[in-house]
């Protein structure tokens, strides 16, 4: 089977809800990261076989094949096709996996995997709630209701279930959230994000500026400030401070074959060592990365100790905490430059976003293997293992 290589991965700096990226159309966010891939890698972009774009909230400004519209708005040739996919929060990680599968199968040589999500302009859940409000039905069918009676699948409920199941305290969650902000602050101040962030020109009260710093980082975070945030539900343990931040952003990764490396003089940053996706309990929902990673490591013939850095999406603090506990993994290697609690979680854009950061962490550490996984709606999880070159 052919090998799939990652040549480059980029992302926008995260924008808070109603923040600096709120004035940018999601199509234009996507076009910006596509342009960056073209500018940073000197090759004939007409050779791109396909663009695969992840997006969760495919409504309003993010409809009509968002990925294709971003291609048309970018400097890429209009001849490049694109498709938009939804595997919930793992959408752009799945885009990378589809891209890798296309390359490994030999059917395509250059595929641009990407993700776009403006959570300001198309709020989370709005594509379901707006239809329900108009009397156009619910996503839960009669047969689904029969199988799961009275259950409205909720990531918040699932996160609280993980807290109880794995015996975490609120202090555990708060301490993890504080570490996320501290790591993101340290990475920002050390310039670790410079190679992965694409500047977006935005309007501010002071005039135009390039948005280059993740807007959600609390540079002055303390245990006291985090622990004082009110609970999301009475009797629970999770707060907004121990949850991923609503975020606007886009990201992209260039996946190519060995032949494309030779034909276009491209230099790979990593090769894709393993890809897999699994599914489990849709009610607790967010626990699947634990079991997906265990299966992936076994299939890849690698132990957790062999992985130099891992990105486990911080949808809620108990998810990576449970992952660490279950796998016996080291917190020192987890989300080294901070995670979604500090940097934001732009839903469908988070997969390729995390890959951009994972590559940067491996470069900074001089590491060999990196692993990325993400909890997803429906009780699913993707796992990608890469080898830095």
Secondary structure, 3 states (H helix, E strand, C coil): CCCCEEEEEEEECCEECCCCCCCCCHHHHHHHHHHHHHHHCCCCHHHCCEEEEECCCCCHHHCCCHHHHHHHHCCCCCCCCEEEECCHHHHHHHHHHHHHHHHHHCCCCEEEEEEEEECCCCCCCHHHHHHHHCCCCCCCCHHHHHHCCCCCCCHHHHHHHHHHHHCCCHHHHHHHHHHHHHHHHHHHHCCCCCCCEECEEEEECCEEEEECCCCCCCCCCCHHHHHCCCECCCCCCCEHHHECCCEEEEEEEEEECHHHHHHHCCCCCEEEEEEEEEECCCCCCCCHHHHHHHHHHHHHCCCHHHCCEEEECCCEHHHHHHHHHHHCCCHHHECCCCCHHHHCCCHHHHHHHHHHHHHHHHHHHCCCEEEEEEEECCCEEEEEEEEEC
